Amino acid sequence: MDKIMICIIGSGNWATTIARNVGRNVINSLTLDEKVPMYVYEEIVDGRKLTDIINTTHINAKYMPNFELPPNIVAVDDIVATARDADIIIFAIPPTFVSSCCKTLLGKVKPTAHAVSLIKGFERGDDGQFVLISQIIMRQLKIPCSVLVGCNLAFEIANDHFAEGTVGCRDQKYYRVLHDIFRSPTFRVVVTEDADCVEICSTLRNIIAFAAGCSDGMELNENTKAGIIRRGFLEMLQFVDVFYPGCRMGTFFESCGISDLVTSCYANRNRKLAEAFVKTGKPLSELEHILIPGHEPLGPVTAELVHYMLKKKGLEDKFPLFTTVYKICIGDSPLSRLVETLIKARDDIFHPMHTFQL
């Protein structure tokens, strides 16, 4: 029987961290090919090609210079050559590059291949609503796409600190494989079939992280920040119930849900951006280029798209925290409205569909 071949698209710190786990886990496997090609956007580092550095020193000198890769991780500067023979294609690139990479790969990968997105983010759809990254990959490559998200900071995993991740798997035959290739002795992986919920949680938490950063910038107490997390978590449940009915309640209590939310409210670029926004008074458009160069400010952008979706259904008042964050971002509400929102929020929870399963 042919062994399952895995490849990785991306070479940033998250891609490199996952490559270490995958590379170690496939060695000596009876079912997985030991060679793992990793697509590297070619750059010159200290006068040498980054692919040459990785393949000779087994160190990603640009993004993870203090960590060694297994020797079976092979850097390739051609994305088609990387993915052509792969049965599992792991995407770990910035969300802004997903469409262009998929266009390059269209018709060049196995029709039976299975993609996995490790990308936290989304694209703006033609109708103004957000489109999940896995949906973009499935639509463009015409293959299934699972997701891996959770409270997993790359450098903490690379340092073998405990962390967790949730795989939302869209094909049952890959349940065990995806669990086995990503896990490590200190990285706990749980697999669920609830892929949409897994991914949407990682998107909505950006709004709440921004609110938490505003709280930090105003130097509010920890109880206020806890109230933001609690209210934000409830509105996440409500949003999924309205726009993604059929998701499982239990998914929110996996790493992709409550754990990722809490981590994001203490260690996240959106939190950092919001704190600076409050303390400096500078516009978000100026701060994003300073604090998160090369990254889209997902907190404000997510808040905008979510507000658009809520407004179309006339549900802004049912999601007071999401609505307040949006209005703060565009300058329509003062920062003081954040605490007022927590105080005045209704006690009952808006769940029109009541479709959650355990």
LODRENRO-543458 format. One line per field, with one value per residue (C-alpha): residue in three letters; x, y, z. Coordinates in steps of 0.02 Angstrom, whole numbers. Example, Ala and Ser with C-alpha at 12.3 -4.5 7.8 and 13.67 -1.06 7.14 Angstrom:
// residues 2
r <- (Ala  Ser)
px <- (615  684)
py <- (-225  -53)
pz <- (390  357)
// end
This chain:
// residues 358
r <- (Met  Asp  Lys  Ile  Met  Ile  Cys  Ile  Ile  Gly  Ser  Gly  Asn  Trp  Ala  Thr  Thr  Ile  Ala  Arg  Asn  Val  Gly  Arg  Asn  Val  Ile  Asn  Ser  Leu  Thr  Leu  Asp  Glu  Lys  Val  Pro  Met  Tyr  Val  Tyr  Glu  Glu  Ile  Val  Asp  Gly  Arg  Lys  Leu  Thr  Asp  Ile  Ile  Asn  Thr  Thr  His  Ile  Asn  Ala  Lys  Tyr  Met  Pro  Asn  Phe  Glu  Leu  Pro  Pro  Asn  Ile  Val  Ala  Val  Asp  Asp  Ile  Val  Ala  Thr  Ala  Arg  Asp  Ala  Asp  Ile  Ile  Ile  Phe  Ala  Ile  Pro  Pro  Thr  Phe  Val  Ser  Ser  Cys  Cys  Lys  Thr  Leu  Leu  Gly  Lys  Val  Lys  Pro  Thr  Ala  His  Ala  Val  Ser  Leu  Ile  Lys  Gly  Phe  Glu  Arg  Gly  Asp  Asp  Gly  Gln  Phe  Val  Leu  Ile  Ser  Gln  Ile  Ile  Met  Arg  Gln  Leu  Lys  Ile  Pro  Cys  Ser  Val  Leu  Val  Gly  Cys  Asn  Leu  Ala  Phe  Glu  Ile  Ala  Asn  Asp  His  Phe  Ala  Glu  Gly  Thr  Val  Gly  Cys  Arg  Asp  Gln  Lys  Tyr  Tyr  Arg  Val  Leu  His  Asp  Ile  Phe  Arg  Ser  Pro  Thr  Phe  Arg  Val  Val  Val  Thr  Glu  Asp  Ala  Asp  Cys  Val  Glu  Ile  Cys  Ser  Thr  Leu  Arg  Asn  Ile  Ile  Ala  Phe  Ala  Ala  Gly  Cys  Ser  Asp  Gly  Met  Glu  Leu  Asn  Glu  Asn  Thr  Lys  Ala  Gly  Ile  Ile  Arg  Arg  Gly  Phe  Leu  Glu  Met  Leu  Gln  Phe  Val  Asp  Val  Phe  Tyr  Pro  Gly  Cys  Arg  Met  Gly  Thr  Phe  Phe  Glu  Ser  Cys  Gly  Ile  Ser  Asp  Leu  Val  Thr  Ser  Cys  Tyr  Ala  Asn  Arg  Asn  Arg  Lys  Leu  Ala  Glu  Ala  Phe  Val  Lys  Thr  Gly  Lys  Pro  Leu  Ser  Glu  Leu  Glu  His  Ile  Leu  Ile  Pro  Gly  His  Glu  Pro  Leu  Gly  Pro  Val  Thr  Ala  Glu  Leu  Val  His  Tyr  Met  Leu  Lys  Lys  Lys  Gly  Leu  Glu  Asp  Lys  Phe  Pro  Leu  Phe  Thr  Thr  Val  Tyr  Lys  Ile  Cys  Ile  Gly  Asp  Ser  Pro  Leu  Ser  Arg  Leu  Val  Glu  Thr  Leu  Ile  Lys  Ala  Arg  Asp  Asp  Ile  Phe  His  Pro  Met  His  Thr  Phe  Gln  Leu)
px <- (0  64  107  12  117  102  161  159  122  207  367  325  339  173  211  384  319  191  324  427  280  233  413  439  274  295  467  457  270  201  70  147  286  439  481  382  405  380  347  461  442  622  714  896  953  1133  1179  1105  941  823  785  971  989  842  899  1080  1063  882  848  727  845  715  566  620  809  820  733  794  684  687  798  649  572  629  616  553  537  405  228  167  315  281  99  90  105  34  -117  -130  -93  -69  -94  -5  10  -62  -246  -210  -111  -236  -329  -171  -93  -250  -259  -80  -120  -287  -279  -102  -145  -219  -409  -412  -303  -364  -320  -299  -304  -205  -250  -342  -435  -559  -593  -728  -860  -943  -1101  -1007  -1004  -848  -797  -703  -530  -574  -721  -606  -487  -628  -709  -549  -459  -618  -554  -611  -527  -516  -453  -337  -355  -345  -248  -81  51  190  338  256  228  405  471  372  255  83  -42  -201  -277  -442  -457  -622  -616  -726  -685  -698  -561  -436  -486  -344  -215  -239  -235  -74  23  -9  3  157  190  147  24  -146  -257  -443  -535  -716  -826  -892  -773  -873  -892  -707  -660  -791  -739  -563  -636  -757  -631  -540  -682  -677  -487  -501  -626  -508  -367  -475  -505  -317  -286  -410  -328  -493  -497  -484  -668  -712  -600  -678  -849  -795  -738  -900  -1012  -908  -919  -1108  -1119  -1008  -1135  -1278  -1194  -1159  -1337  -1405  -1285  -1216  -1359  -1323  -1156  -1122  -1121  -975  -861  -862  -782  -638  -474  -544  -678  -659  -472  -425  -538  -455  -280  -323  -383  -213  -89  -151  -105  -284  -275  -109  -178  -330  -225  -115  -270  -335  -169  -103  -263  -190  -303  -307  -249  -87  -58  -83  67  174  116  60  151  98  -57  -236  -312  -434  -523  -591  -617  -711  -817  -863  -915  -1009  -1101  -1151  -1221  -1314  -1385  -1457  -1558  -1597  -1505  -1382  -1467  -1457  -1267  -1223  -1037  -1004  -1101  -1010  -838  -885  -946  -788  -681  -768  -777  -966  -957  -842  -734  -843  -982  -888  -924  -1100  -1132  -1083  -1193  -1347  -1337  -1495  -1489  -1575  -1478  -1543  -1547  -1680  -1633  -1605  -1511  -1360  -1315  -1199)
py <- (0  173  281  443  593  757  928  1099  1263  1402  1432  1563  1531  1436  1331  1292  1243  1124  1057  1003  903  828  786  694  602  529  455  265  268  117  221  396  445  507  647  807  944  1121  1265  1411  1581  1609  1746  1790  1781  1828  1809  1634  1565  1522  1352  1311  1362  1254  1102  1110  1171  1115  1286  1416  1562  1693  1644  1515  1533  1448  1285  1138  1052  863  818  744  918  972  1155  1182  1350  1291  1277  1159  1042  1044  993  891  718  756  667  792  975  1083  1269  1384  1551  1726  1734  1866  1738  1596  1638  1667  1504  1406  1479  1421  1247  1223  1066  1029  928  755  756  641  757  824  1000  1063  1249  1314  1492  1607  1735  1754  1845  1972  1896  1985  2000  2090  1940  1847  1686  1557  1509  1325  1369  1468  1320  1196  1308  1344  1176  1069  957  939  1052  1022  1152  1158  1303  1330  1417  1375  1510  1450  1488  1405  1245  1252  1267  1110  1204  1129  1187  1124  1123  1071  988  1013  865  852  671  533  429  565  578  469  529  713  681  582  701  859  798  796  747  926  974  897  879  842  800  843  841  1015  1104  1263  1297  1265  1394  1525  1528  1576  1720  1792  1792  1935  2054  2005  2016  2194  2236  2160  2268  2423  2373  2355  2522  2607  2513  2440  2304  2118  2092  2205  2106  1945  2020  2058  1878  1809  1922  1893  1705  1715  1819  1693  1558  1669  1713  1533  1485  1617  1602  1424  1320  1138  1165  1070  1159  1052  1126  1294  1211  1139  1231  1321  1400  1457  1420  1515  1658  1678  1665  1795  1917  1912  1874  1926  2060  2125  2150  2239  2350  2399  2442  2556  2631  2684  2742  2840  2906  2871  2804  2617  2638  2714  2594  2435  2476  2501  2361  2224  2256  2137  2083  2140  2208  2063  2136  2294  2205  2060  2182  2273  2116  2044  2209  2203  2027  2075  2233  2136  2034  2180  2098  2233  2254  2067  2076  2230  2192  2155  2311  2421  2363  2404  2578  2612  2560  2682  2822  2820  2773  2830  2704  2726  2636  2472  2463  2532  2389  2260  2342  2359  2195  2090  1938  1823  1745  1759  1584  1582  1416  1309  1185  1152  970  912)
pz <- (0  -45  103  135  83  178  125  208  118  215  313  444  630  640  485  549  721  647  527  678  746  578  535  699  691  516  549  558  521  429  338  318  198  295  174  206  76  143  24  65  -16  -70  23  46  226  268  85  65  -2  140  61  60  242  295  195  255  435  467  543  478  503  456  563  694  712  881  838  734  607  581  431  338  317  143  93  -85  -173  -297  -227  -365  -342  -155  -167  -329  -251  -79  -4  139  102  257  230  353  263  291  240  108  6  9  -153  -255  -193  -232  -407  -436  -371  -460  -566  -504  -347  -329  -346  -194  -88  79  134  312  352  499  450  568  465  324  163  128  13  -131  -26  114  231  281  196  299  237  225  114  -2  -15  -48  -177  -272  -261  -262  -122  61  188  375  500  650  771  958  1095  1017  1016  901  1013  1163  1064  994  1172  1218  1335  1352  1222  1141  967  891  721  631  511  357  315  445  365  412  596  662  536  573  759  745  632  733  912  1021  1202  1252  1113  1144  990  990  828  795  639  683  563  533  719  751  620  658  841  789  688  815  957  867  912  1095  1101  1036  1173  1302  1234  1252  1433  1460  1377  1494  1639  1696  1827  1795  1835  1689  1573  1636  1601  1422  1399  1472  1370  1214  1236  1249  1091  1001  1044  988  823  777  825  704  557  571  643  681  769  930  1097  1155  1021  1111  1261  1160  1132  979  1086  1264  1276  1118  1172  1342  1268  1135  1267  1351  1210  1038  910  911  1099  1078  939  1042  1195  1090  1008  1179  1253  1104  1027  856  717  691  511  574  718  616  506  661  774  654  490  353  449  431  594  613  765  679  512  592  692  532  437  586  608  424  447  605  529  381  506  622  767  822  992  1024  1011  1115  1137  954  906  1032  974  794  842  944  796  678  806  832  1016  1157  1248  1403  1309  1333  1520  1495  1375  1505  1637  1527  1429  1443  1556  1434  1291  1112  1037  900  821  977  869  979  1009  1145)
// end
